[in-house]
């Protein structure tokens, strides 16, 4: 529904809508946004206009010891998507200390979030901060009312533990993929998995691919591709080693030994 | 020099070295690290041992209004590399408010950093926090003594403005690439560029490719590939739109209009 190509004159977009579009696309740099106004195209996709008064609310549910890139990847896409508001929440709100001791924020308190259009749970090795019954209950509550329920990496294990992935196909980091079965979800080794209103990405870096895919779902292919070009997402890994099936055997075997159980997709996260 | 394949028995690695290796690879999850000890391979690359008492210090020089993914991408690689210490510094130290209002930290104060092995300057649209003479002087000072001087995205414009890229080839975000000429650097449209001890990545997401490449340079191909597998870096973008040459013409033209000057690689950052 967001992919129609009707054009309407630029004047019909409110000044507020214009400023927001610039801010979103240009990284919130107000000075540059002002400079850009003179160069804006005279037409703009009707889809953006139609949604001008009702931004999509996209929530990352993050937590202590989480992996930064799991959400920093898709955030870089979603936060540049027109008329899309990215929010962050965590069990306690405020600043969150992630894996490796880096701090990220600010976040709202998960229990304070009433409803969002998209919930996205990123992953980590240590999922323990999310595995408490009262936190899982909030994940379940927000998942029930969201248009899309999504995850990156082992975030799908949190969704599954919350009971929202029963009988649903889901991606996960390759080393942990089959842990999903324990909660009644169906492991899918694809990098991006869509099963109805459930979308998920594989391990860590798959969050960027997932981000582009859900951007297209939410705002149309053209808008997603514009953001892809803005962040120059034309990946060229110097090696083929990103999956056990591609990696040289001695690399794969070394990582299997580092991550016990991973050979069978049964590495255990910290719960 | 880090790529030889000599093996030495595991016992020769100190307990501290083992713990550090586990912590680095496993995301600092001490509980899991303890579980992994039993599964560690009996041999380990000699390169890691040789460096056990002297970690490589890798510094990200970040700043207000910077783009999160520019450093979050390579950080996810470097922070998992054996015996490599990632540090963050900023003009004022402490927590830094990035583009889109997200906060990241902690950071050291740039003027307090004496020397590092690798300096990496990530990019942004708004480079103004780094363009002050006293800040550029610290970038120049640290670049002179570093083994590698590196950047992601428009971070190369900061390095160039600091005077350290004269006559050197460098990558940059495609929209800003030719701005490098103003400072005597040689624009190179490749995604990863190496010119002697200078290495750089293109726009935003290129930081991950750059991260894998410099990981191989610092710790050998095997170690870089192990980390690539850990973060499942097997990118599969749903569209081909990550470069002006690949993007559908209407996507490319829309972004050219959003980013004035970008058609000729002459989009002006905020300085």
Interface residues (C-beta under 8 A of the other chain):
Chain A: X25 X26 X27 X28 X29 X31 X32 X35 X36 X38 X39 X40 X41 X65 X67 X68 X69 X72 X73 X75 X76 X79 X86 X88 X95 X99 X100 X101 X102 X103 X104 X105 X106 X124 X125 X126 X153 X173 X174 X191 X192 X202 X203 X204 X205 X206 X208 X209 X212 X213 X216 X221 X222 X224 X225 X226 X228 X229 X230 X231 X232 X233 X234 X235 X236 X237 X238 X239 X240 X241 X242 X243 X244 X246 X247 X248 X250 X251 X252 X254 X255 X257 X258 X259 X260 X270
Chain B: X25 X26 X27 X28 X29 X31 X32 X35 X36 X38 X39 X40 X41 X65 X67 X68 X69 X72 X73 X75 X76 X79 X86 X88 X95 X99 X100 X101 X102 X103 X104 X105 X106 X124 X125 X126 X153 X173 X174 X191 X192 X202 X203 X204 X205 X206 X208 X209 X212 X213 X216 X221 X222 X224 X225 X226 X228 X229 X230 X231 X232 X233 X234 X235 X236 X237 X238 X239 X240 X241 X242 X243 X244 X246 X247 X248 X250 X251 X252 X254 X255 X257 X258 X259 X260 X270
